[in-house]
Amino acid sequence: MCKLFTQKEAAGYVGSSVGVGEESLLPGTQGCTWSDEATGNKMSIAVAPAGNALQLKSWGFESWEGFRSVPGIGARAYTVRTPTMEIMGKKLGGEWQAGAIVGSDYVVTSLKGPKGNADAALALLTDTIGRRSR
């Protein structure tokens, strides 16, 4: 998954510098994250089985900040801002996320940084889906 975008392209989506892409370590998920530990800025892409998208509903994600359904990208396409939480003194979340079911896959992207917003997360989702189909 890290080959879908260059470090420079990821920095362009985030709006600040990020490190090289690091593959996801989650079982059953293919993904990559480009991040800057010092600022917390990052770009992530992930692909999981379509059934994973249904888990979001049980978390009540439709009540999260900025949630909206988005037609024309894939089944159950959406964008939302994830809640911020603190775990072991480290703030997590607060990124803009976009996701959709495409075929048998659940494709999800997220952005946190100066350019991170709902529209940018949706643009990244569309770009990721397009690059995967090449």
KENU-463615 format. One record per residue (C-alpha): residue number from 1; x, y, z; residue in one letter. Coordinates in Angstrom, 2 decimals, decimal comma. Layout:
// KENU-463615
- NUM | X | Y | Z | A
...
***
This chain:
// KENU-463615
- 1 | 0,00 | 0,00 | 0,00 | M
- 2 | 2,89 | 2,39 | 0,64 | C
- 3 | 3,73 | 2,30 | -3,06 | K
- 4 | 0,41 | 3,96 | -3,96 | L
- 5 | 1,69 | 7,39 | -2,82 | F
- 6 | 5,13 | 8,95 | -2,51 | T
- 7 | 6,28 | 10,71 | 0,63 | Q
- 8 | 6,02 | 14,01 | -1,27 | K
- 9 | 2,44 | 13,28 | -2,34 | E
- 10 | 1,50 | 12,41 | 1,25 | A
- 11 | 3,03 | 15,67 | 2,48 | A
- 12 | 0,98 | 17,51 | -0,13 | G
- 13 | -2,26 | 16,00 | 1,18 | Y
- 14 | -1,31 | 16,73 | 4,81 | V
- 15 | 0,07 | 20,21 | 4,20 | G
- 16 | 3,32 | 19,60 | 6,08 | S
- 17 | 6,27 | 17,25 | 5,98 | S
- 18 | 5,77 | 13,60 | 6,90 | V
- 19 | 8,05 | 10,61 | 7,17 | G
- 20 | 8,28 | 7,68 | 4,80 | V
- 21 | 5,27 | 5,41 | 4,59 | G
- 22 | 5,02 | 2,59 | 7,12 | E
- 23 | 2,96 | -0,51 | 6,36 | E
- 24 | 0,02 | -1,35 | 8,63 | S
- 25 | 0,53 | -4,08 | 11,19 | L
- 26 | -3,18 | -4,78 | 11,73 | L
- 27 | -4,10 | -8,37 | 10,88 | P
- 28 | -6,38 | -8,63 | 7,84 | G
- 29 | -5,74 | -5,03 | 6,82 | T
- 30 | -3,46 | -3,62 | 4,16 | Q
- 31 | -2,47 | -0,05 | 4,81 | G
- 32 | 0,16 | 2,61 | 5,08 | C
- 33 | 0,72 | 5,69 | 7,24 | T
- 34 | 2,98 | 8,66 | 6,56 | W
- 35 | 3,42 | 10,68 | 9,75 | S
- 36 | 5,39 | 13,22 | 11,72 | D
- 37 | 5,59 | 12,16 | 15,37 | E
- 38 | 6,57 | 15,65 | 16,55 | A
- 39 | 3,45 | 17,36 | 15,15 | T
- 40 | 1,02 | 14,44 | 15,04 | G
- 41 | 0,30 | 15,21 | 11,39 | N
- 42 | -0,36 | 12,18 | 9,22 | K
- 43 | -1,98 | 10,58 | 6,21 | M
- 44 | -3,26 | 7,01 | 6,31 | S
- 45 | -4,82 | 4,67 | 3,81 | I
- 46 | -6,21 | 1,22 | 4,60 | A
- 47 | -8,09 | -1,60 | 2,94 | V
- 48 | -9,97 | -4,22 | 4,94 | A
- 49 | -12,78 | -6,69 | 4,23 | P
- 50 | -16,07 | -4,89 | 3,54 | A
- 51 | -17,61 | -6,29 | 6,74 | G
- 52 | -15,30 | -4,08 | 8,79 | N
- 53 | -17,25 | -1,00 | 7,67 | A
- 54 | -20,25 | -2,23 | 9,62 | L
- 55 | -18,34 | -1,97 | 12,91 | Q
- 56 | -18,38 | 1,81 | 12,66 | L
- 57 | -22,16 | 1,88 | 13,04 | K
- 58 | -21,90 | 0,11 | 16,40 | S
- 59 | -19,46 | 2,81 | 17,54 | W
- 60 | -22,04 | 5,52 | 16,79 | G
- 61 | -19,82 | 7,23 | 14,22 | F
- 62 | -22,83 | 8,94 | 12,63 | E
- 63 | -22,92 | 11,23 | 15,69 | S
- 64 | -19,26 | 12,25 | 15,36 | W
- 65 | -18,30 | 15,74 | 14,22 | E
- 66 | -18,91 | 16,52 | 10,55 | G
- 67 | -20,44 | 13,15 | 9,64 | F
- 68 | -22,08 | 13,07 | 6,24 | R
- 69 | -22,93 | 10,41 | 3,69 | S
- 70 | -21,37 | 10,94 | 0,29 | V
- 71 | -22,98 | 9,61 | -2,89 | P
- 72 | -21,11 | 8,45 | -5,96 | G
- 73 | -17,90 | 7,04 | -4,44 | I
- 74 | -18,94 | 3,59 | -3,24 | G
- 75 | -21,45 | 1,90 | -0,98 | A
- 76 | -21,93 | 3,60 | 2,39 | R
- 77 | -19,41 | 6,32 | 1,53 | A
- 78 | -18,96 | 8,89 | 4,26 | Y
- 79 | -16,69 | 11,48 | 5,79 | T
- 80 | -16,34 | 12,27 | 9,49 | V
- 81 | -13,91 | 13,67 | 12,04 | R
- 82 | -12,79 | 11,07 | 14,55 | T
- 83 | -13,05 | 11,90 | 18,25 | P
- 84 | -9,91 | 12,96 | 20,10 | T
- 85 | -8,95 | 10,83 | 23,08 | M
- 86 | -5,98 | 10,59 | 25,37 | E
- 87 | -4,36 | 7,22 | 25,94 | I
- 88 | -1,32 | 6,90 | 28,19 | M
- 89 | -0,65 | 10,64 | 27,92 | G
- 90 | -0,78 | 10,69 | 24,13 | K
- 91 | -3,60 | 12,40 | 22,20 | K
- 92 | -5,04 | 10,22 | 19,45 | L
- 93 | -7,76 | 10,83 | 16,88 | G
- 94 | -9,03 | 14,15 | 15,60 | G
- 95 | -8,28 | 13,31 | 11,98 | E
- 96 | -10,68 | 13,63 | 9,08 | W
- 97 | -11,64 | 10,26 | 7,70 | Q
- 98 | -13,41 | 9,13 | 4,54 | A
- 99 | -14,42 | 5,60 | 3,69 | G
- 100 | -16,48 | 3,49 | 1,32 | A
- 101 | -17,19 | -0,10 | 0,43 | I
- 102 | -15,80 | -0,81 | -3,02 | V
- 103 | -16,50 | -4,33 | -4,22 | G
- 104 | -15,50 | -6,69 | -1,40 | S
- 105 | -13,21 | -4,09 | 0,22 | D
- 106 | -13,68 | -1,33 | 2,76 | Y
- 107 | -11,32 | 1,49 | 1,75 | V
- 108 | -10,65 | 4,19 | 4,34 | V
- 109 | -8,39 | 7,23 | 4,35 | T
- 110 | -7,55 | 9,77 | 7,03 | S
- 111 | -5,75 | 13,08 | 7,25 | L
- 112 | -4,52 | 15,17 | 10,15 | K
- 113 | -2,62 | 18,37 | 9,50 | G
- 114 | -2,93 | 21,87 | 8,04 | P
- 115 | -4,80 | 20,63 | 4,96 | K
- 116 | -6,82 | 17,98 | 6,79 | G
- 117 | -10,55 | 18,49 | 6,29 | N
- 118 | -13,55 | 16,55 | 5,01 | A
- 119 | -13,05 | 17,50 | 1,36 | D
- 120 | -9,35 | 16,58 | 1,42 | A
- 121 | -10,13 | 13,19 | 3,02 | A
- 122 | -12,72 | 12,54 | 0,31 | L
- 123 | -10,25 | 13,55 | -2,42 | A
- 124 | -7,69 | 11,17 | -0,92 | L
- 125 | -10,29 | 8,38 | -0,81 | L
- 126 | -11,18 | 8,90 | -4,47 | T
- 127 | -7,49 | 9,04 | -5,42 | D
- 128 | -6,74 | 5,86 | -3,43 | T
- 129 | -9,61 | 3,95 | -5,07 | I
- 130 | -8,43 | 5,09 | -8,51 | G
- 131 | -4,82 | 4,13 | -7,90 | R
- 132 | -5,82 | 0,69 | -6,60 | R
- 133 | -7,76 | -0,06 | -9,76 | S
- 134 | -4,80 | 0,61 | -12,08 | R
***
